[in-house]
């Protein structure tokens, strides 16, 4: 099984993570409030997948920006290209740990809920810093596993279980990090400034029954995916435990740490 490399730091020597401003509400508006007033023309989205976060970036910079999305998965990039064919967006198959862009190329570089999918987080963050222009901005958004309510832990438990199945099937997918781990990873480059926001999106609250039904269906599908694995019975039991947890506690989006860094 492949494992993720984290920055070579001794957690016992690290200071406390900086406090974050608590933000709530619609995700598009939250990111528009944080990013919308930055002087940005060239935007890079790392591990863009099907381009889900690009919608938010286009709302933040609707007029003059040029947006580029990169990912190692060609199939997902083709879907993203079809989705944004009529818009000013380019897509390239590229590893975020070794990008083909010149240094100092972008005004904003984004990583959205992607760090725990990286084989080498420190290398990816170093590359993001390299391709960023002086005074440019990097923005990271990452769900963290600690400090969540029981209802939010439904998403954490589910995510970690799916990550275990994916990893066993050869897909790079690790457990989400703690808040301190995210801050330590992101803090590795020499940033001019670093600002944290803890984003609590209640989501799901107005349609719990529907969401629980959808999660039930998702758990069943992932159990079926695990049937080929030698520890299938253990994974199936874990999935059923998570199903019971969600039926008991409900489901809510876990808190996400948003970090805005300036080079």
Order of alpha helices (4+ residues) and beta strands (2+ residues): beta-alpha-beta-alpha-beta-alpha-beta-beta-alpha-beta-alpha-alpha-beta-alpha-alpha-beta
